[in-house]
Amino acid sequence: MHIPDGFLDVTVATLTYAISIVFAIYAFRRVSSSGSRDRLATASVLAAVIFAAQMLNWPLPGGTSLHFVGGALAGVVLGPWLGFISMFLVILVQCLVFHDGGITALGANLLNMAIIDVFSGYYLYRIFPDRYKAVGAFLGGWIGITLAGIACGVELGVSSQLPYGLSITVPVMGWWHFLLGVIEGAITSSAVVYILRRSPHILDTRR
Amino acid sequence: MVSRKTILIVVFLVTISPIFGVILSEAVGYHEPLDIVAELLGLEDRTEDTNWTPLLDYTFPGLPDTVGYIVAGLIGVTIVLVLGHFLTEILVRKNV
């Protein structure tokens, strides 16, 4: 899911950077005017947990791997704007400190994992009534990562760097994330159910 | 403040992470799917030339990969928390 340097052309890299920067400015302003210190602190702590969880990379025979991304979980727990900030911290540190995800692809990686995954996860979760929150979190995690994978496929397909067009990159990235995304959904749902039982106040995204 | 339980969860995750990120990875001969694509296309891997960080791909200079992965993980978690703290201060102060 983390796009390295060299896979996006200048147009796609610039465009995705522009979207992510505008989005980040808006999110920071919004959180600054409505967010409390407590909620922001929770966002940083969740970012640290997601960062650690992302290090558990499950390699699968056949040359791919699976790791929890956590965008939908951040959206569900924190609401979409603080969820963005949480994922922003994770992806920024991964890129700048560990070169995990390219510096030219930072905009695209933020767009996929900190915006698309977070918002789709959050809104899918929201449409489910209280008694079906576990299902909502599952679908949020699953569909969130699938949409992020499709977006990643679009960015790679549109870029002239790769000879593969959209007709290849989108189905490959989409299907793959759709299949593996079931596990993202299961982890997201388990984490949300756990928090709902132990400390439901954390999930109050109106604050 | 970060609760003790959260710290335990994070330390636990980072401590077991090399099992997945390093040991199993080597066992199944894992390569990033996009790196494989690049290889198929005959593109040159220039990561080393353009690299700016001593902690490339969760390693730590001079340490074996497994231990380095844990140390890198703990450094990463710490930087996330410190950045988060500064961001919190900036955003909350702007609000006042």
Interface residues (C-beta under 8 A of the other chain):
Chain A: I3 P4 D5 G6 F7 F28 V31 S32 S33 G35 S36 R37 L40 A41 A43 S44 V45 A47 A48 V49 F51 A52 A53 M55 L56 N57 W58 P59 L60 P61 G63 T64 S65 I85 L89 V90 L92 V93 Q94 L96 V97 F98 H99 D100 L162 P163
Chain B: M1 V2 T6 I9 V10 L13 V14 I16 S17 F20 G21 L24 S25 A27 V28 G29 Y30 H31 E32 P33 L34 D35 I36 V37 A38 L41 L43 R46 T47 T50 N51 W52 T53 L55 L56 D57 Y58 Y69 A72 G73 I75 G76 V77 I79 V80 L81 L83 G84 H85 L87 T88 L91 V92 K94 N95
